[in-house]
Amino acid sequence: MTLTLAIIMLVLSTGQLVAQKTSDRKLVKIQTNLDCHSCKQKIEKHMTFEKGVTSVEADVPTKIVTIGYRNSRTNEEKLCEAIEKLGYKVEVIKENKEEKSGIRTN
């Protein structure tokens, strides 16, 4: 009986940890001035090493970099600064497509 109760408690607490981890994750889309496949590779390679980044995808035709990250470890501003350090202009694309933040330059 106590073993069964202990197993149930363990399963429930594990589920809560998974829920907490996924709620900490965010996604940001950043408009850049990347031009070619080499730019794509450079951004994807360097951004994967940024603290808190869980995924990076740069799309050359749209010039949009999509970054998955942990909100507890980094934020949009730090991610933009990291891309700027690589030599690119950045503009965060907000959820509402009509609302964009200003273009930041080096």
VENWOPE-V17983 format. One record per residue. PSI is psi in radians with two decimals (NA if undefined). D_LAST is the distance of its C-alpha to the last C-alpha in whole Angstrom. Layout:
# VENWOPE-V17983
PSI,D_LAST
PSI,D_LAST
This chain:
# VENWOPE-V17983
-0.85,64
-0.56,62
-0.75,60
-0.77,60
-0.71,58
-0.71,56
-0.74,55
-0.76,54
-0.73,52
-0.78,50
-0.78,49
-0.73,48
-0.60,46
-0.71,44
-0.66,44
-0.69,42
-0.73,40
-0.74,38
-0.68,38
-0.72,36
-0.73,34
-0.50,33
-0.31,32
-0.23,30
2.45,28
2.92,25
2.34,23
2.48,20
2.25,19
2.15,15
2.27,15
-3.09,12
0.55,12
2.52,14
-0.43,17
3.13,20
-0.61,22
-0.68,20
-0.77,17
-0.85,19
-0.71,20
-0.83,17
-0.85,16
-0.70,19
-0.87,20
-0.64,18
-0.44,17
-0.35,21
-0.05,21
2.45,19
2.24,21
-0.16,23
2.26,22
-0.39,25
2.62,24
2.32,22
2.08,22
2.29,20
1.99,21
-0.86,21
-0.69,23
-0.26,21
0.53,18
2.31,18
2.14,18
2.16,20
2.20,20
2.37,23
2.86,23
2.09,25
-0.46,24
-0.22,26
-0.35,24
-3.13,20
3.05,19
-0.70,16
-0.78,14
-0.66,14
-0.72,14
-0.74,11
-0.68,9
-0.70,11
-0.68,10
-0.66,6
-0.42,8
-0.12,10
0.29,7
2.65,8
2.65,7
2.61,9
2.03,12
2.29,15
2.03,18
2.86,21
-0.83,25
1.96,26
-0.37,24
-0.39,24
1.94,22
2.60,18
2.91,16
2.73,13
2.33,10
2.41,7
2.89,4
NA,0
